């Protein structure tokens, strides 16, 4: 589909990658861009229409789908990262929040907007996933589980919506240069590059974006993950535990 002239909705549009997604849509000539956030006053990007939305609130999701019945491009960017381990975390609260937001919230948005997209010619859905969709790192273990679930869901929704002409794009990236990755000095990709690649894929009809070198390496390594991916993770984790003992 063409971005120029489309009507888009971006979740988590108040900052970071979501704000850049909205900015890129405006720059590419979208006729209207809804910027959704829990606090709509925080959506300040020029040319973007603020919309109050908590994707974990099914009632509000349904209301927004009715209010934004002209949407032809849905960008599911909203997410949460709590840096929680599976075993060492003090409770399941972080894991539940990540799953409720990153998986169930994204699924709720896809379900609510499916008839909207169908009525507007099919359109497209962009789901912002992660390199953590592909393997588990103890430092953000429950986040990775939620993104793996969202990856599986994205692949399933793509199949389910093919008949109505809806393109479903999975976008995977490692560290993006936003507040969410401020705690690490690891190499980072710019949010502008991620947004540009995502919308290039939409316009080209491509189902997947591996936005950086790390994501491409990890995806290619999956057939040998226990040889190539997990030993370095295990070594790093054991060293971290030793350093705190």
C-alpha positions as CSV (number, residue, x, y, z in Angstrom):
1,X,0.0,0.0,0.0
2,X,1.0,3.6,-0.4
3,X,1.7,5.7,2.7
4,X,0.9,8.9,0.8
5,X,-2.8,9.6,1.3
6,X,-3.3,6.9,3.9
7,X,-4.8,7.3,7.4
8,X,-2.6,5.9,10.1
9,X,-2.8,5.2,13.9
10,X,0.4,4.8,15.9
11,X,0.3,3.6,19.5
12,X,2.8,4.9,22.0
13,X,3.2,8.0,19.9
14,X,4.2,10.3,22.7
15,X,7.9,9.6,22.7
16,X,10.8,7.6,21.3
17,X,10.2,5.3,18.4
18,X,6.4,5.9,18.4
19,X,6.9,9.7,17.9
20,X,9.4,9.0,15.1
21,X,6.9,6.6,13.4
22,X,4.3,9.4,13.5
23,X,6.8,11.9,12.2
24,X,7.8,9.7,9.3
25,X,4.2,9.1,8.3
26,X,3.6,12.8,8.2
27,X,6.7,13.3,6.1
28,X,5.6,10.6,3.7
29,X,2.3,12.3,3.0
30,X,-0.2,10.5,5.2
31,X,-3.6,12.3,5.0
32,X,-4.1,11.9,8.8
33,X,-2.0,10.4,11.6
34,X,-3.6,9.6,14.9
35,X,-1.0,9.5,17.7
36,X,-2.3,7.3,20.6
37,X,-1.0,7.4,24.2
38,X,-2.3,7.0,27.7
39,X,-1.8,10.8,28.1
40,X,-2.8,12.4,24.8
41,X,-1.4,15.8,25.9
42,X,2.1,14.2,25.6
43,X,1.5,13.7,21.9
44,X,3.1,16.9,20.5
45,X,4.4,16.0,17.1
46,X,3.3,18.5,14.5
47,X,0.6,17.2,12.1
48,X,-0.4,14.4,14.5
49,X,-3.9,14.1,16.0
50,X,-3.6,13.1,19.7
51,X,-5.8,10.2,20.8
52,X,-6.2,8.9,24.4
53,X,-5.6,5.1,24.5
54,X,-4.4,2.5,26.9
55,X,-4.1,-0.7,24.8
56,X,-4.6,-2.9,27.9
57,X,-8.1,-1.4,28.2
58,X,-10.4,-3.4,25.9
59,X,-13.3,-1.0,26.2
60,X,-11.1,2.0,25.2
61,X,-9.6,0.0,22.3
62,X,-13.1,-0.7,21.0
63,X,-14.0,3.0,21.3
64,X,-10.9,4.2,19.5
65,X,-11.6,1.7,16.6
66,X,-15.0,3.3,16.3
67,X,-13.7,6.8,16.5
68,X,-10.9,6.2,14.0
69,X,-13.0,4.3,11.4
70,X,-10.9,5.9,8.6
71,X,-7.7,4.1,9.5
72,X,-5.9,2.1,6.7
73,X,-2.6,1.6,8.5
74,X,-2.2,0.5,12.1
75,X,1.2,0.8,13.8
76,X,1.3,-1.3,17.0
77,X,4.3,0.3,18.7
78,X,3.2,0.6,22.3
79,X,5.1,-1.7,24.7
80,X,6.7,-2.1,28.0
81,X,10.1,-3.5,29.2
82,X,10.7,-4.3,32.9
83,X,14.1,-6.1,32.7
84,X,12.7,-9.0,34.7
85,X,14.1,-12.5,35.0
86,X,11.9,-15.6,35.1
87,X,13.2,-17.1,38.4
88,X,14.8,-14.2,40.3
89,X,12.1,-11.7,39.9
90,X,10.3,-11.0,43.2
91,X,6.9,-11.7,41.7
92,X,5.1,-12.3,38.4
93,X,4.0,-8.7,38.3
94,X,6.5,-7.6,35.6
95,X,5.8,-10.6,33.5
96,X,2.1,-10.1,33.6
97,X,2.4,-6.4,32.7
98,X,4.7,-7.2,29.7
99,X,2.4,-10.0,28.5
100,X,-0.7,-7.9,29.0
101,X,0.8,-5.0,27.0
102,X,3.1,-6.5,24.5
103,X,1.0,-9.5,23.6
104,X,-2.6,-9.1,24.7
105,X,-2.7,-5.3,24.1
106,X,-1.3,-5.7,20.5
107,X,-3.7,-8.6,19.9
108,X,-6.6,-6.5,21.1
109,X,-5.7,-3.7,18.7
110,X,-5.4,-6.1,15.8
111,X,-8.8,-7.6,16.5
112,X,-10.5,-4.2,16.9
113,X,-9.1,-2.8,13.7
114,X,-9.5,-5.8,11.5
115,X,-13.0,-4.8,10.3
116,X,-11.8,-1.1,10.0
117,X,-9.0,-2.1,7.7
118,X,-11.3,-4.4,5.7
119,X,-13.8,-1.6,5.1
120,X,-10.9,0.6,3.9
121,X,-9.5,-1.8,1.3
122,X,-7.3,-4.1,3.4
123,X,-4.5,-1.7,4.4
124,X,-1.7,-2.8,6.7
125,X,-0.7,-3.6,10.2
126,X,2.9,-3.0,11.5
127,X,3.8,-4.8,14.7
128,X,6.9,-3.6,16.5
129,X,8.6,-6.7,17.8
130,X,12.2,-7.3,18.9
131,X,15.3,-9.4,18.4
132,X,14.2,-10.8,21.7
133,X,11.3,-12.4,19.8
134,X,13.9,-15.0,18.6
135,X,15.8,-16.0,21.8
136,X,15.7,-15.6,25.6
137,X,18.1,-13.4,27.5
138,X,17.9,-13.7,31.3
139,X,18.3,-9.9,31.7
140,X,14.9,-9.3,30.0
141,X,13.5,-12.8,30.1
142,X,9.8,-12.1,30.5
143,X,10.0,-9.3,28.0
144,X,11.4,-11.7,25.5
145,X,8.6,-14.2,26.2
146,X,6.0,-11.5,25.5
147,X,7.7,-10.6,22.3
148,X,8.0,-14.2,21.2
149,X,4.3,-14.5,21.8
150,X,3.7,-11.4,19.8
151,X,5.8,-12.7,16.9
152,X,3.8,-15.9,16.8
153,X,0.6,-13.9,17.0
154,X,1.8,-11.7,14.1
155,X,2.5,-14.6,11.9
156,X,-0.9,-16.1,12.7
157,X,-2.7,-12.8,12.0
158,X,-1.0,-12.4,8.7
159,X,-2.4,-15.8,7.6
160,X,-5.9,-15.0,9.0
161,X,-6.1,-11.6,7.3
162,X,-4.6,-12.5,3.9
163,X,-8.1,-13.1,2.5
164,X,-9.1,-9.4,3.1
165,X,-5.9,-8.0,1.6
166,X,-4.4,-6.8,4.9
167,X,-0.6,-6.8,4.9
168,X,0.9,-7.6,8.3
169,X,4.5,-6.5,8.8
170,X,6.8,-7.8,11.7
171,X,9.6,-5.4,12.6
172,X,12.5,-6.7,14.6
173,X,15.3,-4.7,16.0
174,X,17.9,-5.0,18.8
175,X,18.8,-1.8,20.7
176,X,17.2,1.4,19.4
177,X,18.6,4.8,20.4
178,X,15.7,5.8,22.6
179,X,15.1,6.1,26.4
180,X,14.2,2.4,26.6
181,X,17.8,1.5,25.7
182,X,19.5,4.3,27.6
183,X,21.0,1.9,30.1
184,X,23.4,0.2,27.6
185,X,26.4,1.3,25.6
186,X,25.8,-1.5,23.1
187,X,25.5,-0.5,19.4
188,X,22.2,1.1,18.6
189,X,20.2,1.8,15.5
190,X,18.4,5.1,15.1
191,X,14.6,5.2,15.5
192,X,14.5,7.1,12.1
193,X,16.1,4.1,10.4
194,X,13.6,1.7,12.0
195,X,10.7,3.8,10.9
196,X,12.0,4.2,7.4
197,X,12.6,0.5,6.9
198,X,9.2,-0.4,8.3
199,X,7.3,1.9,6.0
200,X,9.5,0.9,3.0
201,X,8.3,-2.6,3.8
202,X,4.7,-1.6,3.9
203,X,5.0,0.1,0.5
204,X,6.9,-2.9,-1.0
205,X,4.4,-5.5,0.5
206,X,7.1,-7.2,2.6
207,X,6.1,-9.2,5.6
208,X,9.3,-8.8,7.8
209,X,11.9,-6.2,8.6
210,X,15.2,-7.2,10.3
211,X,16.2,-3.7,11.0
212,X,19.8,-4.1,12.1
213,X,22.8,-6.4,11.9
214,X,22.1,-8.1,15.3
215,X,18.5,-9.0,14.3
216,X,19.7,-10.4,11.0
217,X,22.4,-12.5,12.7
218,X,20.1,-13.9,15.3
219,X,17.3,-14.8,12.9
220,X,19.8,-16.5,10.6
221,X,21.3,-18.4,13.7
222,X,18.0,-20.0,14.8
223,X,18.7,-23.4,13.3
224,X,21.9,-23.5,15.5
225,X,20.7,-21.4,18.4
226,X,22.0,-23.7,21.1
227,X,25.4,-23.5,19.5
228,X,25.6,-19.9,18.4
229,X,23.2,-17.9,20.6
230,X,22.9,-19.4,24.0
231,X,26.5,-20.1,25.0
232,X,27.5,-16.4,25.0
233,X,24.3,-15.5,26.9
234,X,25.1,-18.3,29.4
235,X,28.7,-17.1,29.9
236,X,27.6,-13.5,30.3
237,X,24.8,-14.4,32.8
238,X,27.2,-16.7,34.9
239,X,29.7,-13.8,35.0
240,X,27.0,-11.4,36.2
241,X,25.9,-13.8,38.9
242,X,29.5,-14.3,40.0
243,X,30.0,-10.6,40.2
244,X,27.1,-10.2,42.6
245,X,27.9,-13.1,44.9
